[in-house]
Amino acid sequence: MKHFILIIILIFIFFYGCNILNPNSNELGEIETEYIISDTTGVISTVFHSGESFDMKFTLINNTGEDQVFYHSGPTVIFEIIQADSVLTSSIKGLAWPAVALKGIFKKGKEITDYWRAPNSPLDSQFGTKTILEAGQYKARVRISMGFKYYNAIPSEVKEITITE
């Protein structure tokens, strides 16, 4: 009888042992996202005056519990200002980069953060031009670059933010 009980215990540990030793072993976390808009002093806001700049900040947080391998080409994310289904300006307006696929590792527990001082693109700054948003309502969107792809996890959904000039 002792051997029978020992065999039952060993079978139980064999099939369920991982969950006994690590109850969260089958629960993979997620790649979380944070997206905020603030004035240039860091105060979170969605109301700005025509001609003012504002900051868009997007963060990916690897809470999966595992390092994530990814391949990308170009920027991690693209920030856009939209009105009436038209992209008025973006963080990549007028820019190009070689389509070389780079491999990266997004370490568990780490963050990747991107910023854009909107509404001017780096090209505007280089040529001394300025994008001015007229008074009205706009959508501020951030898109994770198509090439920035995770194989074991998908970043959580990122909502558009309505801003008013």
Residue pairs with C-beta under 8 A, 6 or more apart in sequence:
13 20
18 25
19 25
19 26
28 64
28 65
28 66
28 152
28 153
29 63
29 64
29 65
29 153
30 63
30 64
30 153
30 154
30 155
30 156
31 60
31 61
31 62
31 63
31 64
31 68
31 106
31 150
31 153
31 154
31 155
31 156
32 60
32 61
32 63
32 155
32 156
33 58
33 59
33 60
33 61
33 155
33 156
33 157
33 158
34 57
34 58
34 59
34 61
35 56
35 57
35 58
35 59
35 142
35 158
35 159
35 161
36 44
36 56
36 57
37 44
37 45
37 46
37 54
37 55
37 56
37 57
37 140
37 161
37 163
38 44
38 45
38 54
38 55
38 57
39 45
39 48
39 52
39 54
39 55
40 52
40 53
40 54
40 55
40 117
42 55
45 54
46 161
46 162
46 163
46 164
47 163
47 164
48 54
48 133
48 163
48 164
48 165
49 165
50 132
50 133
50 134
50 135
50 165
51 132
53 117
53 118
53 119
53 120
54 117
54 118
54 119
54 163
55 115
55 116
55 117
55 118
56 79
56 91
56 115
56 116
56 118
56 140
56 142
57 113
57 114
57 115
58 77
58 79
58 113
58 114
58 115
58 142
58 158
59 111
59 112
59 113
59 114
60 76
60 106
60 111
60 112
60 113
60 144
60 155
61 110
61 111
62 68
62 106
62 107
62 108
62 109
62 110
62 111
62 153
63 108
63 109
64 108
64 152
64 153
65 108
66 108
66 152
66 153
67 105
67 106
67 107
67 108
68 105
68 106
68 108
68 150
68 151
68 152
68 153
69 103
69 104
69 105
69 106
69 150
69 151
69 152
70 103
70 104
70 105
70 106
70 148
70 149
70 150
70 151
71 101
71 102
71 103
71 104
71 147
71 149
72 101
72 102
72 104
72 145
72 147
72 148
72 149
73 97
73 98
73 99
73 100
73 101
73 102
73 145
73 147
74 92
74 97
74 99
74 145
74 147
75 91
75 92
75 97
75 114
75 145
76 112
76 114
76 144
76 145
76 148
77 91
77 114
77 142
77 143
77 144
77 145
77 148
78 90
78 91
78 92
78 142
78 143
78 145
79 90
79 91
79 114
79 116
79 118
79 140
79 141
79 142
80 87
80 89
80 90
80 91
80 140
80 141
80 142
80 143
81 87
81 88
81 89
81 90
81 118
81 119
81 133
81 138
81 139
81 140
81 141
81 163
82 88
82 138
82 139
82 140
82 141
82 160
83 136
83 137
83 138
83 139
88 119
88 131
88 133
88 138
89 118
89 119
89 120
89 121
89 131
90 121
91 116
91 118
91 121
91 122
92 121
93 121
93 123
93 124
94 121
94 123
95 121
95 122
95 123
101 147
106 112
106 150
118 140
119 131
119 132
119 133
120 129
120 130
120 131
121 131
124 130
124 131
133 165
134 165
135 165
136 164
136 165
137 162
137 163
137 164
137 165
138 162
138 163
138 164
138 165
139 160
139 161
139 162
139 163
140 160
140 161
140 162
140 163
141 158
141 160
141 161
142 158
143 158
144 155
144 158
